């Protein structure tokens, strides 16, 4: 079984990778990646590191990030 701290560290590493790897992405893609990373960290923290909480947070954060500034065109 994966420890809660390990999941939090993994989520943090994924968020950092998403932020660093954004050079060739559109703004909407960047927002989606950043939202998913932040959501994964939040979900992990709020659920004590459960995999379901981490994945659920990533999904919700990704959707929210995707929708930010969508109508500002």
Backbone as CSV, one residue per row, in Angstrom:
resi,resn,N_x,N_y,N_z,CA_x,CA_y,CA_z,C_x,C_y,C_z
1,UNK,0.848,-1.188,0.000,0.000,0.000,0.000,0.888,1.244,0.000
2,UNK,0.542,2.211,-0.784,1.316,3.444,-0.886,1.019,4.344,0.301
3,UNK,2.059,4.915,0.862,1.919,5.795,2.011,1.369,7.156,1.583
4,UNK,0.595,7.845,2.448,0.048,9.161,2.111,1.112,10.171,1.713
5,UNK,2.240,10.182,2.389,3.293,11.139,2.051,3.851,10.871,0.663
6,UNK,3.898,9.606,0.275,4.397,9.253,-1.048,3.461,9.788,-2.116
7,UNK,2.162,9.655,-1.905,1.193,10.174,-2.878,1.253,11.690,-2.966
8,UNK,1.424,12.344,-1.835,1.531,13.803,-1.836,2.787,14.241,-2.575
9,UNK,3.880,13.543,-2.347,5.119,13.869,-3.054,4.984,13.613,-4.551
10,UNK,4.331,12.525,-4.913,4.118,12.213,-6.325,3.255,13.284,-6.980
11,UNK,2.190,13.694,-6.307,1.315,14.733,-6.844,2.072,16.048,-6.992
12,UNK,2.923,16.356,-6.022,3.726,17.576,-6.101,4.702,17.516,-7.265
13,UNK,5.323,16.375,-7.461,6.261,16.214,-8.572,5.543,16.332,-9.909
14,UNK,4.357,15.760,-10.006,3.586,15.861,-11.254,3.170,17.302,-11.530
15,UNK,2.792,18.027,-10.490,2.415,19.430,-10.670,3.615,20.249,-11.135
16,UNK,4.772,20.008,-10.541,5.978,20.725,-10.947,6.350,20.387,-12.383
17,UNK,6.242,19.133,-12.754,6.536,18.719,-14.127,5.581,19.390,-15.101
18,UNK,4.322,19.480,-14.742,3.339,20.128,-15.615,3.659,21.597,-15.799
19,UNK,4.066,22.254,-14.741,4.382,23.682,-14.823,5.650,23.902,-15.647
20,UNK,6.676,23.093,-15.422,7.945,23.247,-16.140,7.789,22.879,-17.613
21,UNK,6.977,21.895,-17.925,6.835,21.420,-19.297,5.814,22.172,-20.122
22,UNK,5.451,23.370,-19.727,4.383,24.111,-20.395,4.843,25.001,-21.546
23,UNK,6.088,24.962,-21.934,6.598,25.942,-22.904,5.901,25.879,-24.257
24,UNK,5.532,24.712,-24.737,4.900,24.609,-26.052,3.392,24.453,-25.999
25,UNK,2.788,24.739,-24.867,1.352,24.520,-24.696,0.574,25.817,-24.859
26,UNK,-0.695,25.681,-25.237,-1.572,26.843,-25.271,-1.904,27.240,-23.840
27,UNK,-2.462,28.422,-23.666,-2.822,28.872,-22.322,-3.857,27.947,-21.699
28,UNK,-4.797,27.461,-22.492,-5.824,26.570,-21.951,-5.203,25.236,-21.511
29,UNK,-4.247,24.725,-22.267,-3.567,23.496,-21.883,-2.748,23.699,-20.607
30,UNK,-2.108,24.845,-20.485,-1.360,25.153,-19.264,-2.294,25.199,-18.066
31,UNK,-3.427,25.886,-18.228,-4.396,25.982,-17.131,-4.901,24.600,-16.718
32,UNK,-5.141,23.723,-17.703,-5.609,22.374,-17.410,-4.566,21.596,-16.630
33,UNK,-3.308,21.656,-17.086,-2.234,20.921,-16.414,-1.999,21.434,-14.999
34,UNK,-1.975,22.735,-14.852,-1.754,23.320,-13.526,-2.931,22.998,-12.606
35,UNK,-4.150,23.100,-13.125,-5.334,22.766,-12.329,-5.315,21.318,-11.868
36,UNK,-4.906,20.418,-12.762,-4.836,19.001,-12.392,-3.783,18.767,-11.312
37,UNK,-2.646,19.438,-11.437,-1.595,19.284,-10.426,-2.009,19.805,-9.070
38,UNK,-2.580,20.989,-9.065,-3.037,21.585,-7.805,-4.175,20.755,-7.208
39,UNK,-5.083,20.292,-8.062,-6.184,19.453,-7.587,-5.702,18.147,-6.992
40,UNK,-4.680,17.548,-7.611,-4.128,16.291,-7.093,-3.526,16.497,-5.713
41,UNK,-2.795,17.575,-5.551,-2.200,17.868,-4.241,-3.301,18.119,-3.213
42,UNK,-4.281,18.934,-3.587,-5.389,19.222,-2.670,-6.170,17.976,-2.302
43,UNK,-6.480,17.153,-3.308,-7.210,15.919,-3.041,-6.436,14.972,-2.149
44,UNK,-5.135,14.913,-2.361,-4.297,14.056,-1.537,-4.260,14.532,-0.089
45,UNK,-4.107,15.826,0.072,-4.040,16.390,1.432,-5.382,16.223,2.149
46,UNK,-6.466,16.527,1.457,-7.791,16.479,2.089,-8.238,15.069,2.453
47,UNK,-7.748,14.070,1.729,-8.186,12.696,1.992,-7.116,11.865,2.685
48,UNK,-6.093,12.511,3.190,-5.054,11.773,3.897,-4.184,10.937,2.979
49,UNK,-4.125,11.301,1.716,-3.248,10.615,0.775,-3.872,9.454,0.039
50,UNK,-5.190,9.326,0.072,-5.805,8.212,-0.638,-5.655,8.393,-2.148
51,UNK,-5.506,7.279,-2.838,-5.357,7.324,-4.294,-6.606,7.902,-4.945
52,UNK,-7.770,7.510,-4.447,-9.022,8.014,-5.014,-9.136,9.523,-4.828
53,UNK,-8.740,10.025,-3.675,-8.787,11.461,-3.418,-7.819,12.222,-4.300
54,UNK,-6.636,11.657,-4.502,-5.632,12.292,-5.352,-6.107,12.336,-6.802
55,UNK,-6.602,11.210,-7.299,-7.089,11.160,-8.685,-8.344,12.008,-8.878
56,UNK,-9.225,11.973,-7.892,-10.434,12.795,-7.975,-10.099,14.278,-7.969
57,UNK,-9.165,14.672,-7.124,-8.726,16.067,-7.085,-8.096,16.492,-8.390
58,UNK,-7.303,15.600,-8.987,-6.672,15.901,-10.274,-7.721,16.086,-11.361
59,UNK,-8.735,15.230,-11.361,-9.791,15.331,-12.369,-10.577,16.630,-12.222
60,UNK,-10.980,16.940,-11.006,-11.747,18.166,-10.766,-10.897,19.400,-11.068
61,UNK,-9.649,19.397,-10.620,-8.758,20.519,-10.877,-8.487,20.716,-12.357
62,UNK,-8.350,19.618,-13.084,-8.136,19.698,-14.528,-9.321,20.305,-15.252
63,UNK,-10.517,19.914,-14.856,-11.729,20.475,-15.471,-11.834,21.966,-15.167
64,UNK,-11.611,22.332,-13.923,-11.678,23.754,-13.550,-10.615,24.549,-14.297
65,UNK,-9.392,24.032,-14.339,-8.329,24.711,-15.067,-8.638,24.864,-16.540
66,UNK,-9.261,23.855,-17.115,-9.627,23.891,-18.534,-10.652,24.976,-18.822
67,UNK,-11.548,25.202,-17.897,-12.634,26.153,-18.105,-12.246,27.602,-17.791
68,UNK,-11.134,27.809,-17.090,-10.706,29.177,-16.757,-10.363,29.942,-18.032
69,UNK,-10.853,31.158,-18.123,-10.592,32.054,-19.242,-11.087,31.530,-20.582
70,UNK,-11.918,30.522,-20.600,-12.402,29.945,-21.843,-13.247,30.948,-22.633
71,UNK,-13.982,31.788,-21.934,-14.882,32.724,-22.607,-14.274,34.105,-22.822
72,UNK,-12.989,34.278,-22.582,-12.353,35.579,-22.728,-11.835,35.850,-24.129
73,UNK,-12.168,35.044,-25.087,-11.664,35.199,-26.447,-12.266,36.355,-27.176
